[in-house]
Amino acid sequence: MAFMISQRAFIKIYLITMVERHRGYGYQMLESMKEEFSGFGYIPPQSEVYRALHELVQEGVFYRTKRLKGTDPRVDFQEIVLYHFTDDGEEKARLYKKQVKADLDRCLGMLQKAEQDNYS
């Protein structure tokens, strides 16, 4: 068993939640996570976010679609990749988040114990 939760698992649960909430494409997800965690001194590496998205596609949780970023195809040439749940992806995501929740609870317990033992 790992000492603490892996960075990739941490990123994956956030990506799953963002897709559940229909929040953007890869780069938007990355920027959202940077903003959410900057106060904790954590900036998720771009490479890890895209690796996690790729794994979720490979695992059959997500599938990808492409579309133009803007609304005018005559001037908006930037293509973005959107992520959606596969037919059974929501169930796979729920099970994955349940597994990670158990790891998070274990890590939180260890951190709380360390704080109590060493700083009380």
Biotite code that builds the C-alpha atoms (Angstrom):
import biotite.structure as struc

atoms = struc.array([
    struc.Atom([0.000, 0.000, 0.000], chain_id="A", res_id=1, res_name="MET", atom_name="CA", element="C"),
    struc.Atom([1.272, 3.438, -0.888], chain_id="A", res_id=2, res_name="ALA", atom_name="CA", element="C"),
    struc.Atom([2.208, 5.974, 1.766], chain_id="A", res_id=3, res_name="PHE", atom_name="CA", element="C"),
    struc.Atom([-0.171, 8.636, 0.453], chain_id="A", res_id=4, res_name="MET", atom_name="CA", element="C"),
    struc.Atom([-2.575, 8.860, -2.457], chain_id="A", res_id=5, res_name="ILE", atom_name="CA", element="C"),
    struc.Atom([-0.897, 9.117, -5.846], chain_id="A", res_id=6, res_name="SER", atom_name="CA", element="C"),
    struc.Atom([-0.935, 12.385, -7.730], chain_id="A", res_id=7, res_name="GLN", atom_name="CA", element="C"),
    struc.Atom([-2.564, 10.701, -10.750], chain_id="A", res_id=8, res_name="ARG", atom_name="CA", element="C"),
    struc.Atom([-5.428, 9.316, -8.649], chain_id="A", res_id=9, res_name="ALA", atom_name="CA", element="C"),
    struc.Atom([-5.909, 12.752, -7.111], chain_id="A", res_id=10, res_name="PHE", atom_name="CA", element="C"),
    struc.Atom([-6.062, 14.366, -10.551], chain_id="A", res_id=11, res_name="ILE", atom_name="CA", element="C"),
    struc.Atom([-8.390, 11.692, -11.934], chain_id="A", res_id=12, res_name="LYS", atom_name="CA", element="C"),
    struc.Atom([-11.054, 12.242, -9.281], chain_id="A", res_id=13, res_name="ILE", atom_name="CA", element="C"),
    struc.Atom([-11.094, 15.943, -10.107], chain_id="A", res_id=14, res_name="TYR", atom_name="CA", element="C"),
    struc.Atom([-11.300, 15.274, -13.836], chain_id="A", res_id=15, res_name="LEU", atom_name="CA", element="C"),
    struc.Atom([-14.197, 12.884, -13.281], chain_id="A", res_id=16, res_name="ILE", atom_name="CA", element="C"),
    struc.Atom([-16.002, 15.479, -11.191], chain_id="A", res_id=17, res_name="THR", atom_name="CA", element="C"),
    struc.Atom([-15.441, 18.138, -13.848], chain_id="A", res_id=18, res_name="MET", atom_name="CA", element="C"),
    struc.Atom([-16.905, 15.902, -16.556], chain_id="A", res_id=19, res_name="VAL", atom_name="CA", element="C"),
    struc.Atom([-19.845, 15.166, -14.236], chain_id="A", res_id=20, res_name="GLU", atom_name="CA", element="C"),
    struc.Atom([-20.384, 18.928, -14.039], chain_id="A", res_id=21, res_name="ARG", atom_name="CA", element="C"),
    struc.Atom([-19.811, 19.417, -17.804], chain_id="A", res_id=22, res_name="HIS", atom_name="CA", element="C"),
    struc.Atom([-16.866, 21.734, -17.187], chain_id="A", res_id=23, res_name="ARG", atom_name="CA", element="C"),
    struc.Atom([-14.871, 22.261, -20.304], chain_id="A", res_id=24, res_name="GLY", atom_name="CA", element="C"),
    struc.Atom([-12.041, 20.638, -22.129], chain_id="A", res_id=25, res_name="TYR", atom_name="CA", element="C"),
    struc.Atom([-8.567, 19.530, -21.076], chain_id="A", res_id=26, res_name="GLY", atom_name="CA", element="C"),
    struc.Atom([-6.879, 22.916, -20.910], chain_id="A", res_id=27, res_name="TYR", atom_name="CA", element="C"),
    struc.Atom([-9.829, 24.459, -19.044], chain_id="A", res_id=28, res_name="GLN", atom_name="CA", element="C"),
    struc.Atom([-9.720, 21.581, -16.547], chain_id="A", res_id=29, res_name="MET", atom_name="CA", element="C"),
    struc.Atom([-5.995, 22.134, -16.035], chain_id="A", res_id=30, res_name="LEU", atom_name="CA", element="C"),
    struc.Atom([-6.447, 25.874, -15.476], chain_id="A", res_id=31, res_name="GLU", atom_name="CA", element="C"),
    struc.Atom([-9.349, 25.258, -13.094], chain_id="A", res_id=32, res_name="SER", atom_name="CA", element="C"),
    struc.Atom([-7.241, 22.862, -11.009], chain_id="A", res_id=33, res_name="MET", atom_name="CA", element="C"),
    struc.Atom([-4.331, 25.322, -10.962], chain_id="A", res_id=34, res_name="LYS", atom_name="CA", element="C"),
    struc.Atom([-6.638, 28.003, -9.627], chain_id="A", res_id=35, res_name="GLU", atom_name="CA", element="C"),
    struc.Atom([-8.311, 25.709, -7.076], chain_id="A", res_id=36, res_name="GLU", atom_name="CA", element="C"),
    struc.Atom([-5.032, 24.510, -5.556], chain_id="A", res_id=37, res_name="PHE", atom_name="CA", element="C"),
    struc.Atom([-2.715, 27.489, -5.941], chain_id="A", res_id=38, res_name="SER", atom_name="CA", element="C"),
    struc.Atom([-3.481, 28.501, -2.346], chain_id="A", res_id=39, res_name="GLY", atom_name="CA", element="C"),
    struc.Atom([-1.981, 25.185, -1.213], chain_id="A", res_id=40, res_name="PHE", atom_name="CA", element="C"),
    struc.Atom([1.168, 25.621, -3.283], chain_id="A", res_id=41, res_name="GLY", atom_name="CA", element="C"),
    struc.Atom([0.187, 22.845, -5.681], chain_id="A", res_id=42, res_name="TYR", atom_name="CA", element="C"),
    struc.Atom([0.160, 23.256, -9.428], chain_id="A", res_id=43, res_name="ILE", atom_name="CA", element="C"),
    struc.Atom([-0.839, 20.067, -11.237], chain_id="A", res_id=44, res_name="PRO", atom_name="CA", element="C"),
    struc.Atom([1.632, 19.356, -14.041], chain_id="A", res_id=45, res_name="PRO", atom_name="CA", element="C"),
    struc.Atom([0.068, 19.683, -17.477], chain_id="A", res_id=46, res_name="GLN", atom_name="CA", element="C"),
    struc.Atom([1.610, 16.356, -18.493], chain_id="A", res_id=47, res_name="SER", atom_name="CA", element="C"),
    struc.Atom([-0.048, 14.561, -15.553], chain_id="A", res_id=48, res_name="GLU", atom_name="CA", element="C"),
    struc.Atom([-3.473, 16.039, -16.313], chain_id="A", res_id=49, res_name="VAL", atom_name="CA", element="C"),
    struc.Atom([-3.299, 14.882, -19.924], chain_id="A", res_id=50, res_name="TYR", atom_name="CA", element="C"),
    struc.Atom([-1.918, 11.458, -18.941], chain_id="A", res_id=51, res_name="ARG", atom_name="CA", element="C"),
    struc.Atom([-4.807, 11.066, -16.500], chain_id="A", res_id=52, res_name="ALA", atom_name="CA", element="C"),
    struc.Atom([-7.330, 12.038, -19.198], chain_id="A", res_id=53, res_name="LEU", atom_name="CA", element="C"),
    struc.Atom([-5.694, 9.577, -21.592], chain_id="A", res_id=54, res_name="HIS", atom_name="CA", element="C"),
    struc.Atom([-5.879, 6.785, -18.984], chain_id="A", res_id=55, res_name="GLU", atom_name="CA", element="C"),
    struc.Atom([-9.544, 7.512, -18.306], chain_id="A", res_id=56, res_name="LEU", atom_name="CA", element="C"),
    struc.Atom([-10.209, 7.172, -22.043], chain_id="A", res_id=57, res_name="VAL", atom_name="CA", element="C"),
    struc.Atom([-8.187, 3.923, -22.207], chain_id="A", res_id=58, res_name="GLN", atom_name="CA", element="C"),
    struc.Atom([-10.046, 2.564, -19.165], chain_id="A", res_id=59, res_name="GLU", atom_name="CA", element="C"),
    struc.Atom([-13.376, 3.172, -20.884], chain_id="A", res_id=60, res_name="GLY", atom_name="CA", element="C"),
    struc.Atom([-14.554, 5.876, -18.488], chain_id="A", res_id=61, res_name="VAL", atom_name="CA", element="C"),
    struc.Atom([-14.460, 8.723, -21.026], chain_id="A", res_id=62, res_name="PHE", atom_name="CA", element="C"),
    struc.Atom([-14.643, 9.129, -24.748], chain_id="A", res_id=63, res_name="TYR", atom_name="CA", element="C"),
    struc.Atom([-13.490, 12.177, -26.674], chain_id="A", res_id=64, res_name="ARG", atom_name="CA", element="C"),
    struc.Atom([-15.148, 14.459, -29.202], chain_id="A", res_id=65, res_name="THR", atom_name="CA", element="C"),
    struc.Atom([-13.637, 17.367, -31.074], chain_id="A", res_id=66, res_name="LYS", atom_name="CA", element="C"),
    struc.Atom([-15.156, 20.692, -31.987], chain_id="A", res_id=67, res_name="ARG", atom_name="CA", element="C"),
    struc.Atom([-14.075, 24.192, -32.846], chain_id="A", res_id=68, res_name="LEU", atom_name="CA", element="C"),
    struc.Atom([-13.475, 26.400, -29.831], chain_id="A", res_id=69, res_name="LYS", atom_name="CA", element="C"),
    struc.Atom([-15.449, 29.379, -31.121], chain_id="A", res_id=70, res_name="GLY", atom_name="CA", element="C"),
    struc.Atom([-18.825, 29.728, -32.758], chain_id="A", res_id=71, res_name="THR", atom_name="CA", element="C"),
    struc.Atom([-17.755, 31.074, -36.142], chain_id="A", res_id=72, res_name="ASP", atom_name="CA", element="C"),
    struc.Atom([-15.998, 28.400, -38.237], chain_id="A", res_id=73, res_name="PRO", atom_name="CA", element="C"),
    struc.Atom([-14.773, 31.080, -40.664], chain_id="A", res_id=74, res_name="ARG", atom_name="CA", element="C"),
    struc.Atom([-12.463, 32.623, -38.024], chain_id="A", res_id=75, res_name="VAL", atom_name="CA", element="C"),
    struc.Atom([-12.316, 30.125, -35.159], chain_id="A", res_id=76, res_name="ASP", atom_name="CA", element="C"),
    struc.Atom([-9.893, 27.416, -36.214], chain_id="A", res_id=77, res_name="PHE", atom_name="CA", element="C"),
    struc.Atom([-8.781, 26.147, -32.821], chain_id="A", res_id=78, res_name="GLN", atom_name="CA", element="C"),
    struc.Atom([-10.063, 22.645, -32.216], chain_id="A", res_id=79, res_name="GLU", atom_name="CA", element="C"),
    struc.Atom([-10.722, 21.477, -28.670], chain_id="A", res_id=80, res_name="ILE", atom_name="CA", element="C"),
    struc.Atom([-11.247, 17.985, -27.286], chain_id="A", res_id=81, res_name="VAL", atom_name="CA", element="C"),
    struc.Atom([-14.231, 17.481, -25.007], chain_id="A", res_id=82, res_name="LEU", atom_name="CA", element="C"),
    struc.Atom([-14.589, 14.520, -22.662], chain_id="A", res_id=83, res_name="TYR", atom_name="CA", element="C"),
    struc.Atom([-17.816, 12.626, -22.008], chain_id="A", res_id=84, res_name="HIS", atom_name="CA", element="C"),
    struc.Atom([-18.772, 9.498, -20.124], chain_id="A", res_id=85, res_name="PHE", atom_name="CA", element="C"),
    struc.Atom([-19.009, 6.265, -22.083], chain_id="A", res_id=86, res_name="THR", atom_name="CA", element="C"),
    struc.Atom([-22.198, 4.231, -21.690], chain_id="A", res_id=87, res_name="ASP", atom_name="CA", element="C"),
    struc.Atom([-20.880, 2.533, -18.550], chain_id="A", res_id=88, res_name="ASP", atom_name="CA", element="C"),
    struc.Atom([-18.358, 5.269, -17.736], chain_id="A", res_id=89, res_name="GLY", atom_name="CA", element="C"),
    struc.Atom([-20.412, 6.859, -14.984], chain_id="A", res_id=90, res_name="GLU", atom_name="CA", element="C"),
    struc.Atom([-20.548, 3.549, -13.132], chain_id="A", res_id=91, res_name="GLU", atom_name="CA", element="C"),
    struc.Atom([-16.805, 2.985, -13.631], chain_id="A", res_id=92, res_name="LYS", atom_name="CA", element="C"),
    struc.Atom([-16.160, 6.540, -12.410], chain_id="A", res_id=93, res_name="ALA", atom_name="CA", element="C"),
    struc.Atom([-18.346, 6.035, -9.341], chain_id="A", res_id=94, res_name="ARG", atom_name="CA", element="C"),
    struc.Atom([-16.452, 2.863, -8.411], chain_id="A", res_id=95, res_name="LEU", atom_name="CA", element="C"),
    struc.Atom([-13.087, 4.557, -8.972], chain_id="A", res_id=96, res_name="TYR", atom_name="CA", element="C"),
    struc.Atom([-14.059, 7.543, -6.820], chain_id="A", res_id=97, res_name="LYS", atom_name="CA", element="C"),
    struc.Atom([-15.249, 5.161, -4.090], chain_id="A", res_id=98, res_name="LYS", atom_name="CA", element="C"),
    struc.Atom([-11.869, 3.415, -4.108], chain_id="A", res_id=99, res_name="GLN", atom_name="CA", element="C"),
    struc.Atom([-9.965, 6.700, -4.005], chain_id="A", res_id=100, res_name="VAL", atom_name="CA", element="C"),
    struc.Atom([-12.227, 7.964, -1.186], chain_id="A", res_id=101, res_name="LYS", atom_name="CA", element="C"),
    struc.Atom([-11.049, 5.054, 0.986], chain_id="A", res_id=102, res_name="ALA", atom_name="CA", element="C"),
    struc.Atom([-7.428, 6.024, 0.250], chain_id="A", res_id=103, res_name="ASP", atom_name="CA", element="C"),
    struc.Atom([-8.163, 9.702, 0.987], chain_id="A", res_id=104, res_name="LEU", atom_name="CA", element="C"),
    struc.Atom([-9.753, 8.799, 4.313], chain_id="A", res_id=105, res_name="ASP", atom_name="CA", element="C"),
    struc.Atom([-6.684, 6.725, 5.244], chain_id="A", res_id=106, res_name="ARG", atom_name="CA", element="C"),
    struc.Atom([-4.347, 9.578, 4.289], chain_id="A", res_id=107, res_name="CYS", atom_name="CA", element="C"),
    struc.Atom([-6.411, 12.141, 6.190], chain_id="A", res_id=108, res_name="LEU", atom_name="CA", element="C"),
    struc.Atom([-6.285, 9.931, 9.270], chain_id="A", res_id=109, res_name="GLY", atom_name="CA", element="C"),
    struc.Atom([-2.514, 9.643, 9.005], chain_id="A", res_id=110, res_name="MET", atom_name="CA", element="C"),
    struc.Atom([-2.108, 13.410, 8.553], chain_id="A", res_id=111, res_name="LEU", atom_name="CA", element="C"),
    struc.Atom([-4.415, 14.199, 11.470], chain_id="A", res_id=112, res_name="GLN", atom_name="CA", element="C"),
    struc.Atom([-2.524, 11.750, 13.692], chain_id="A", res_id=113, res_name="LYS", atom_name="CA", element="C"),
    struc.Atom([0.812, 13.293, 12.677], chain_id="A", res_id=114, res_name="ALA", atom_name="CA", element="C"),
    struc.Atom([-0.506, 16.764, 13.461], chain_id="A", res_id=115, res_name="GLU", atom_name="CA", element="C"),
    struc.Atom([-1.893, 15.708, 16.860], chain_id="A", res_id=116, res_name="GLN", atom_name="CA", element="C"),
    struc.Atom([1.194, 13.717, 17.827], chain_id="A", res_id=117, res_name="ASP", atom_name="CA", element="C"),
    struc.Atom([3.705, 16.345, 16.810], chain_id="A", res_id=118, res_name="ASN", atom_name="CA", element="C"),
    struc.Atom([2.011, 19.731, 17.148], chain_id="A", res_id=119, res_name="TYR", atom_name="CA", element="C"),
    struc.Atom([-0.421, 19.485, 20.046], chain_id="A", res_id=120, res_name="SER", atom_name="CA", element="C"),
])
